[in-house]
Amino acid sequence: AAVGDCFSMDPAASRFTQVDCTDPTANAQIDRVLDGIADPSACPSGPTGVTFPEPKQTFCTVDPHR
């Protein structure tokens, strides 16, 4: 995943599907990738994102339809 990619995210099911940003199911767009950090509160656009513990990485997300 890279900055600008969009996803249809269902956190309850831990399911993330990459979709086109114009897709009506797109509910998250990667705004920034923070390497070495696993904390969504570090995202400059607010505490929204997905984290991975190893390697530590945070994908900050925004609404693609903003």
Salt bridges, closest charged atoms under 4 A:
none
